[in-house]
Amino acid sequence: MATLVKVNRVPKFKLGDRVQFSIISRHDNYSPEYKVMYGYASKINKVTMNIIGVDAERYIANISEVKKYVDPFEGLSQ
């Protein structure tokens, strides 16, 4: 019998890329609230990434949980 092999494919990041990630804004065991944050990649390891947020704070996140930020208004100002 065959089994499905799942390969985690994460986007490749470079230093200075704009990224989107989430943090827990309210620490509650029953219903935690998550907040979407934006920032820039400052250091990239194999598993984790250091991020400088737009609020000038430093964050550490797993690369698999970080997305590339795509500006929704890019190209509309022409």
C-alpha positions as CSV (number, residue, x, y, z in Angstrom):
1,M,0.0,0.0,0.0
2,A,1.3,3.4,-0.9
3,T,1.4,6.4,1.5
4,L,1.3,10.0,0.6
5,V,4.6,11.9,1.2
6,K,4.0,15.5,2.0
7,V,6.8,17.9,1.1
8,N,6.8,21.3,2.8
9,R,7.4,23.9,0.1
10,V,8.1,27.3,1.5
11,P,8.9,30.4,-0.5
12,K,12.5,31.3,-0.7
13,F,13.3,34.5,1.2
14,K,16.1,37.0,0.9
15,L,17.3,39.6,3.4
16,G,15.2,42.7,3.3
17,D,12.1,41.0,1.8
18,R,8.7,42.3,3.1
19,V,7.0,39.6,5.0
20,Q,3.6,38.9,6.7
21,F,3.3,36.9,9.9
22,S,1.0,36.5,12.8
23,I,1.4,36.8,16.6
24,I,-0.9,36.0,19.5
25,S,-2.3,39.3,20.7
26,R,-4.3,37.9,23.6
27,H,-2.9,34.9,25.5
28,D,-6.0,32.9,26.4
29,N,-6.1,29.1,26.5
30,Y,-9.7,29.0,25.3
31,S,-9.8,31.6,22.5
32,P,-6.5,33.3,21.7
33,E,-6.6,36.2,19.3
34,Y,-4.1,36.4,16.5
35,K,-2.8,39.6,15.0
36,V,-1.4,39.9,11.5
37,M,2.0,41.8,11.5
38,Y,4.2,43.0,8.7
39,G,8.0,43.5,8.6
40,Y,11.3,42.9,6.9
41,A,13.5,39.8,7.0
42,S,16.7,40.6,8.9
43,K,18.3,37.2,9.4
44,I,17.3,33.9,7.8
45,N,18.3,30.4,9.2
46,K,17.2,27.0,8.0
47,V,14.1,26.8,10.3
48,T,13.6,30.3,11.8
49,M,13.7,33.9,10.6
50,N,14.4,37.1,12.5
51,I,12.0,39.8,11.5
52,I,12.1,43.6,12.1
53,G,8.5,44.6,12.4
54,V,7.1,47.9,11.1
55,D,6.6,48.8,14.8
56,A,10.5,48.6,15.1
57,E,10.3,45.5,17.3
58,R,12.2,42.2,16.7
59,Y,10.3,39.0,16.2
60,I,11.4,35.4,15.6
61,A,9.1,33.1,13.5
62,N,9.3,29.7,11.8
63,I,9.9,30.1,8.1
64,S,6.9,27.8,7.3
65,E,4.6,30.3,9.1
66,V,5.8,33.4,7.3
67,K,4.3,34.6,4.0
68,K,5.7,37.0,1.5
69,Y,3.9,40.4,1.6
70,V,2.2,41.4,-1.6
71,D,1.1,45.0,-1.8
72,P,-2.6,45.0,-2.8
73,F,-2.4,48.6,-4.2
74,E,0.8,48.0,-6.2
75,G,0.3,49.4,-9.7
76,L,-2.9,51.3,-9.0
77,S,-1.3,54.8,-8.7
78,Q,-0.3,55.1,-12.3
